[in-house]
Amino acid sequence: MDRAIEFVKSNPEVFAALVAAIGIVGGIAGNWISARVQAAGGKAQANAAVDAARITTEAERMAALREDRKVQIAAFIRCAREILKHTELMFLEEGHEEATEAGHEELMQLEGQLELVAPETVLAHAERVMDGVGRSIELAFQRGPGARAERALTRVHREGHPAAHRAVRCLAELRAAHSAGDENLGEQQAFRSAATTALDDVPSLTNEQKHLLVLDATWPPLDPALREITTARANAVRDLVSAARSVLGADRS
């Protein structure tokens, strides 16, 4: 080792070559280390970019889903309320049957679309709304014509026509007899005949209206059934709106 050192010292050319070689090796090593560091940094940056892109894509997907949910739920609630407006008017006037049926078809389609995007909590309340709307439609078609005929009879009654007064009294007796049950079928038939005879003398009523008035008097009272259905469907719509607001984050500040 000492001889090698002495040899290098006594030969400046060898010393210079050795120093140059060390410099080259050191540069290569430094470049290699620097390349490794840069490669590691580049990989980390690439991974961070991938993660950022994934987060951005997921955020965009959730935002699109939230907007889709908002649109679908709003359309469902709007359609349900529109149908209920028509069913309520069916007790007052004619001409809402077609809109009610068309609205129900649209509502069923909207429910199907809602099933694709809404969570189970929202769908459960939407099912209750569908049930309430269905019951409202059924009651409106069943009892709406009779209710309209009764309004027509009431108008004539208010005008003071004696036959209308008798018809109102006979229909009330017929309704009371049916509400009491089937213990006295003969009495029910007698009241039905009396109501039919009284209605025959009432002016401004069609034969269909007279038939509807007698038929309606044999069914349970309308008002309690209407209140029950109205309350149930109102609660269902309110709960659906509340669940939708929760899902969409409308209550968060």
C-alpha positions in Angstrom: 0.0 0.0 0.0 2.8 2.4 0.9 4.7 1.6 -2.3 1.5 2.4 -4.3 1.2 5.7 -2.6 4.9 6.5 -3.2 4.5 5.5 -6.8 1.6 7.8 -7.3 3.4 10.6 -5.6 6.5 10.2 -7.8 4.4 10.1 -11.0 2.3 13.2 -11.4 0.7 11.9 -14.5 -0.7 8.8 -12.7 -1.9 11.1 -9.8 -3.8 13.3 -12.3 -5.3 10.3 -14.0 -6.4 8.9 -10.7 -8.0 12.1 -9.6 -9.9 12.3 -12.9 -11.1 8.8 -12.5 -12.3 9.4 -9.0 -14.2 12.5 -10.3 -15.8 10.5 -13.0 -16.9 7.7 -10.7 -18.2 10.2 -8.2 -20.1 12.0 -10.9 -21.7 8.8 -12.1 -22.6 7.9 -8.5 -24.1 11.3 -8.0 -26.0 11.2 -11.2 -27.3 7.7 -10.3 -28.5 8.9 -6.8 -30.0 12.0 -8.3 -31.8 10.0 -10.9 -33.2 7.6 -8.2 -34.4 10.5 -6.1 -36.0 12.2 -9.2 -37.6 8.9 -10.2 -39.1 8.4 -6.7 -40.4 11.9 -6.7 -41.9 11.5 -10.2 -43.6 8.3 -9.1 -45.0 10.0 -6.0 -46.3 12.9 -8.1 -47.9 10.4 -10.6 -49.6 8.5 -7.7 -50.8 11.8 -6.3 -52.1 12.9 -9.7 -54.0 9.5 -10.1 -55.5 9.9 -6.6 -56.5 13.5 -7.3 -58.1 12.4 -10.6 -59.9 9.6 -8.8 -61.2 11.9 -6.1 -62.3 14.5 -8.7 -64.1 11.8 -10.7 -65.9 10.5 -7.6 -66.9 14.0 -6.6 -68.3 14.7 -10.0 -70.2 11.4 -10.0 -71.7 12.2 -6.6 -72.6 15.7 -7.6 -74.3 14.3 -10.8 -76.2 11.7 -8.7 -77.3 14.3 -6.2 -78.6 16.5 -9.0 -80.4 13.6 -10.7 -82.0 12.6 -7.4 -83.2 16.2 -6.8 -84.7 16.4 -10.3 -86.4 13.0 -10.1 -87.8 13.5 -6.5 -89.1 16.9 -7.4 -90.8 15.6 -10.5 -92.4 12.8 -8.5 -93.7 15.1 -5.8 -94.9 17.6 -8.4 -96.8 15.0 -10.3 -98.4 13.5 -7.1 -99.6 16.9 -6.0 -101.0 17.6 -9.5 -103.0 14.4 -9.4 -104.3 15.1 -5.9 -105.5 18.5 -7.1 -107.5 16.8 -9.8 -109.0 14.2 -7.5 -110.2 16.9 -5.1 -111.8 18.8 -8.0 -113.6 15.6 -9.1 -115.9 15.9 -6.0 -116.9 19.4 -7.2 -117.0 19.3 -11.0 -116.7 17.1 -14.1 -113.8 17.1 -16.5 -110.8 16.0 -14.4 -111.0 12.3 -15.0 -108.7 12.2 -18.0 -106.1 14.3 -16.4 -106.2 12.1 -13.3 -105.6 9.0 -15.2 -102.9 10.5 -17.3 -101.2 11.8 -14.2 -101.3 8.4 -12.6 -99.6 6.9 -15.6 -96.9 9.5 -15.4 -96.4 9.0 -11.7 -95.9 5.3 -12.1 -93.2 6.0 -14.7 -91.5 8.6 -12.4 -91.6 6.0 -9.6 -89.7 3.6 -11.8 -87.1 6.2 -12.6 -86.8 7.1 -8.9 -86.0 3.5 -8.1 -82.8 3.8 -10.2 -81.3 6.7 -8.3 -83.0 7.2 -4.9 -81.9 5.4 -1.6 -84.2 3.0 0.1 -85.3 5.6 2.7 -86.7 7.8 0.0 -88.3 4.9 -1.9 -90.1 3.7 1.1 -91.9 7.0 1.5 -92.5 7.2 -2.2 -94.3 3.9 -2.0 -96.6 5.4 0.7 -97.3 8.4 -1.5 -98.2 6.0 -4.4 -100.6 4.2 -2.1 -102.2 7.4 -0.9 -102.6 8.7 -4.5 -104.1 5.4 -5.6 -106.6 5.4 -2.7 -107.5 9.0 -3.5 -108.1 8.2 -7.2 -110.2 5.2 -6.3 -112.3 7.2 -3.9 -112.7 10.1 -6.4 -113.9 7.9 -9.2 -116.2 6.0 -6.9 -117.7 8.8 -4.8 -117.0 11.9 -6.9 -120.1 11.6 -9.2 -122.4 11.1 -6.2 -120.8 14.1 -4.4 -121.4 16.3 -7.5 -125.0 15.1 -7.7 -125.5 15.9 -4.1 -124.2 19.4 -4.7 -126.8 19.8 -7.5 -129.5 18.6 -5.2 -128.4 21.1 -2.5 -128.6 24.0 -5.0 -132.2 23.1 -5.8 -133.0 22.6 -2.1 -131.7 26.0 -1.3 -134.1 27.4 -3.8 -136.9 26.1 -1.6 -138.3 23.4 -3.9 -140.6 21.1 -1.7 -139.6 18.0 -3.7 -135.9 18.7 -3.0 -136.7 19.0 0.7 -138.4 15.7 0.7 -135.6 14.1 -1.3 -132.9 15.3 1.2 -134.9 14.0 4.1 -135.5 10.6 2.4 -131.9 10.2 1.5 -130.8 11.0 5.0 -133.2 8.3 6.3 -131.9 5.8 3.7 -128.3 6.6 4.7 -129.1 6.1 8.4 -130.8 2.8 7.8 -127.8 1.5 5.9 -125.4 2.8 8.5 -127.4 0.8 11.2 -126.6 -2.5 9.4 -128.6 -5.2 7.6 -131.0 -6.0 10.5 -134.0 -4.5 8.7 -133.7 -4.9 4.9 -137.4 -4.2 4.5 -137.0 -0.8 6.1 -134.0 0.0 3.8 -136.0 -0.9 0.7 -138.8 1.3 1.9 -136.5 4.3 2.4 -134.9 3.6 -1.0 -138.3 3.7 -2.7 -139.3 6.8 -0.9 -136.0 8.6 -1.9 -136.4 7.5 -5.5 -140.0 8.8 -5.6 -139.0 12.1 -4.1 -136.1 12.6 -6.5 -138.4 12.0 -9.5 -140.1 15.2 -8.6 -137.0 17.3 -8.2 -136.4 19.6 -11.2 -133.0 20.1 -12.9 -131.6 16.7 -11.9 -130.8 14.1 -14.6 -131.8 10.4 -14.2 -128.1 9.6 -13.7 -127.8 12.1 -10.9 -130.9 10.7 -9.2 -129.5 7.1 -9.5 -126.2 8.3 -8.0 -127.8 10.0 -5.1 -129.7 6.9 -4.1 -126.6 4.7 -4.6 -124.4 7.0 -2.6 -126.8 7.0 0.3 -126.3 3.2 0.6 -122.5 3.6 1.1 -120.6 4.7 4.2 -120.4 8.5 4.8 -117.9 10.2 2.5 -116.4 12.8 4.8 -114.7 10.3 7.3 -113.2 8.3 4.5 -112.1 11.4 2.7 -110.5 12.8 5.9 -108.7 9.5 6.5 -107.2 9.3 3.0 -106.3 13.0 2.9 -104.5 12.8 6.2 -102.6 9.6 5.3 -101.4 11.0 1.9 -100.5 14.4 3.4 -98.3 12.6 6.0 -96.7 10.5 3.3 -95.9 13.5 1.1 -94.5 15.3 4.1 -92.3 12.4 5.1 -91.0 12.0 1.5 -90.0 15.7 1.4 -88.3 15.3 4.8 -86.4 12.2 3.7 -85.4 13.9 0.4 -84.1 17.0 2.1 -82.0 14.8 4.4 -80.6 12.8 1.4 -79.8 16.0 -0.6 -78.3 17.7 2.4 -80.8 20.6 2.3 -80.9 20.8 6.1 -77.1 21.2 6.4 -75.9 24.7 6.7 
